[in-house]
Amino acid sequence: MPNHVAIIPDGNRRWARSRGLPILEGHRRGFEAVNAVIRVARDLGIHTMTFWAFSTENWNRSKEEVSYLMKLYAQYLDDHLQEALDNDTRIIHLGRKSRLPKVLRKKIEEAETRSATNKTHVLNIGLDYGGQDEILRAVQKIAEDIGQNKITAKDLYKEVGKYNGKYPYYFFKNYLDTGDQAYPYPDLVIRTSGEQRLSGFLSWQSAYSEFYFADVHMPDFKEEEFKKALVDFTSRERRFGGDEKK
């Protein structure tokens, strides 16, 4: 099993349109599928799951859709926070908090605080997240720390561990949104709906991730489809730039 699976849950709107349903219903059904996948992953012993819920570019959608999504995220936390706590899951927000509605921001902060000491599982939720934005925010924090003589530029190159015992974790990673996690880099990145691009998702962390592009839209990406992706992952040979296994 991979330690960390990251998912770009795409296709909610296309799923709804193909069935003559409102776009908002597509998002609701997509959320149901996401929660089903989280439960399967937990039962299989996968430590970290990451979902990209809302990108830095999604603010360009209609006010009605954005407002509905923000309420849906808030409701998700209301409905599932206790389940996460009961299963020793730490909830972590990836992205900016400052542009989120105050009510949602407060719920995210509460979820992060209440789950902060949990260790069995991690659930990363990317809200107002973009890979380039994450790196730029990291660089800004680095510049501030260098300016205050907390670190030097050379410190960023220090190895502080290895991903899968092969690929170095550089000190720089500590400035990313996934900085203090046990498994900050995804082993497997899945995108639903047939799109074959990452759109800047976890730009730094996905350097040696395996990719799986599912043909089905997110509302149809449930247990069976998720397990198909995992089976495909187990057939991959991951060399991290090294030799093939003998």
C-alpha positions in Angstrom: 0.0 0.0 0.0 1.2 3.6 -0.6 1.7 5.6 2.5 0.2 8.8 0.9 -2.5 9.0 -1.8 -3.4 12.4 -3.3 -6.6 12.9 -5.4 -7.7 15.6 -7.7 -11.5 15.0 -7.6 -12.5 16.2 -11.1 -15.7 15.9 -13.1 -18.5 16.8 -10.7 -19.9 19.3 -13.1 -19.6 17.1 -16.2 -21.2 14.2 -14.3 -24.2 16.4 -13.4 -24.6 17.8 -16.9 -24.5 14.4 -18.5 -27.5 13.4 -16.3 -29.4 16.6 -16.7 -28.9 17.5 -13.0 -27.9 20.8 -11.5 -24.1 21.4 -11.2 -24.5 21.8 -7.4 -25.9 18.3 -7.2 -22.8 17.0 -9.0 -20.6 18.6 -6.2 -22.7 17.1 -3.5 -22.4 13.6 -5.1 -18.7 14.1 -5.5 -18.4 14.8 -1.8 -20.2 11.6 -1.0 -17.6 9.7 -3.2 -14.7 11.4 -1.5 -15.9 10.4 1.9 -16.4 6.8 0.7 -12.8 6.7 -0.6 -11.5 8.1 2.7 -13.1 5.3 4.6 -11.8 2.6 2.2 -8.3 4.1 2.5 -8.5 4.1 6.3 -9.6 0.5 6.3 -6.7 -0.5 4.0 -4.2 1.2 6.4 -3.2 4.1 4.1 -1.7 6.7 6.4 -2.2 10.0 4.5 -5.0 11.1 2.1 -5.0 14.5 0.3 -7.9 16.0 -1.6 -7.8 19.1 -3.7 -11.2 20.6 -2.9 -10.8 24.2 -4.3 -7.9 25.7 -6.3 -6.7 29.3 -6.3 -8.2 29.6 -9.8 -11.7 28.3 -8.7 -12.6 31.7 -7.4 -13.3 32.6 -11.1 -16.4 30.4 -11.0 -19.9 31.9 -10.5 -20.7 33.4 -7.1 -23.5 30.9 -6.7 -21.2 27.9 -7.2 -18.5 29.2 -5.0 -20.9 30.1 -2.2 -22.4 26.6 -2.4 -19.0 24.9 -2.3 -17.9 26.9 0.8 -21.1 25.9 2.6 -20.6 22.3 1.5 -17.0 22.3 2.9 -18.3 23.8 6.2 -21.0 21.2 6.4 -18.5 18.4 5.7 -16.5 19.4 8.7 -19.6 19.5 10.8 -20.7 16.1 9.7 -17.3 14.3 9.7 -15.0 15.9 12.3 -16.0 13.5 15.1 -15.5 10.5 12.8 -12.0 11.8 12.0 -11.3 12.2 15.7 -12.6 8.8 16.6 -10.2 7.3 14.0 -7.2 9.2 15.2 -7.0 11.3 12.0 -5.2 14.6 11.9 -6.9 17.2 9.6 -4.6 19.7 7.9 -5.6 22.5 5.6 -3.4 23.1 2.6 -3.5 26.6 1.0 -4.5 30.1 2.1 -6.9 30.6 4.9 -7.2 34.4 4.6 -9.5 34.4 1.6 -12.0 31.8 2.9 -15.3 32.8 4.5 -14.9 33.5 8.2 -17.3 30.7 9.2 -15.4 28.1 7.2 -12.0 29.4 8.3 -13.1 29.1 12.0 -14.3 25.5 11.4 -11.0 24.6 9.7 -9.0 26.0 12.6 -11.1 24.2 15.1 -10.6 20.9 13.2 -6.9 21.4 13.0 -6.6 22.2 16.7 -8.8 19.4 17.9 -7.0 16.8 15.7 -3.4 18.2 16.1 -2.1 15.3 18.2 -3.6 12.5 16.1 -1.1 10.3 14.4 -2.7 7.2 12.9 -4.0 9.0 9.8 -3.7 12.4 8.1 -6.3 14.0 5.9 -5.1 17.0 3.9 -7.7 19.2 2.4 -6.6 21.7 -0.2 -8.8 24.8 0.0 -7.8 27.9 -2.0 -4.7 25.8 -2.8 -2.3 26.1 -5.8 1.1 24.5 -6.1 2.8 27.6 -7.4 1.1 29.7 -4.7 2.3 27.3 -2.1 5.9 27.6 -3.3 5.7 31.4 -3.4 4.4 31.5 0.1 7.2 29.2 1.2 9.8 31.5 -0.4 8.2 34.5 1.3 8.6 32.8 4.7 12.1 31.7 3.9 13.0 35.3 3.0 11.7 36.5 6.3 13.6 33.9 8.2 16.8 34.7 6.4 16.3 38.4 7.0 15.9 37.6 10.7 19.0 35.4 10.7 17.0 32.3 11.7 18.4 30.3 8.7 20.9 30.8 5.9 20.2 30.1 2.2 22.5 27.0 2.5 20.3 25.5 5.1 17.6 24.9 2.5 19.8 22.2 0.9 20.3 20.2 4.0 19.0 16.7 3.9 16.6 16.0 6.8 15.5 12.5 5.7 14.7 10.5 2.7 11.5 9.7 0.8 11.1 5.9 0.7 14.7 5.7 1.8 15.9 7.0 -1.6 14.9 10.5 -2.5 16.1 13.3 -0.2 13.9 15.5 1.9 15.5 18.9 1.8 15.1 21.4 4.7 13.1 23.5 2.2 10.2 21.1 2.6 9.5 22.4 6.1 8.2 25.6 4.6 5.6 23.9 2.5 2.0 23.3 3.7 2.8 19.6 4.2 6.0 20.5 6.1 5.8 18.5 9.4 4.0 15.5 8.2 5.3 11.9 8.4 4.6 11.3 4.7 4.6 14.7 3.0 5.2 13.5 -0.6 2.4 11.4 -2.2 3.3 8.0 -3.5 0.3 8.0 -5.8 -1.6 10.9 -7.4 -5.0 10.2 -8.9 -7.0 12.5 -11.1 -10.5 11.5 -12.1 -12.6 12.4 -15.1 -10.0 11.5 -17.8 -8.0 14.6 -17.5 -4.2 13.9 -17.7 -2.6 16.9 -16.1 -1.8 17.9 -12.5 -2.7 21.6 -12.9 0.0 22.5 -10.3 -1.2 20.1 -7.6 1.5 19.5 -5.0 4.1 20.8 -7.5 7.1 20.2 -5.2 5.9 17.1 -3.4 4.9 15.1 -6.5 8.4 15.0 -8.1 8.5 11.2 -7.8 4.9 10.4 -7.4 3.2 7.8 -9.6 0.2 9.0 -11.6 -3.1 7.4 -12.3 -5.8 9.0 -14.5 -9.2 7.5 -14.0 -11.8 7.8 -16.8 -14.8 8.1 -14.5 -16.0 11.4 -13.0 -15.5 11.8 -9.2 -19.1 10.9 -8.2 -18.5 7.5 -9.7 -15.0 7.1 -8.3 -15.9 4.9 -5.3 -14.4 1.8 -3.7 -14.0 -0.4 -6.8 -12.4 2.4 -8.9 -10.1 3.4 -6.0 -8.9 -0.2 -5.6 -8.2 -0.4 -9.3 -5.9 2.5 -9.0 -4.2 0.9 -6.0 -3.7 -2.4 -7.9 -2.2 -0.5 -10.8 0.2 1.2 -8.3 1.4 -2.0 -6.9 2.6 -3.1 -10.4 4.9 -0.1 -10.8 8.7 -0.2 -10.2 9.8 2.9 -8.5 13.5 3.6 -9.1 13.8 7.2 -8.0 16.5 7.7 -10.7 18.5 4.6 -9.6 19.0 1.2 -11.0 16.3 -1.4 -11.6 15.8 -4.0 -8.9 18.0 -7.0 -9.4 
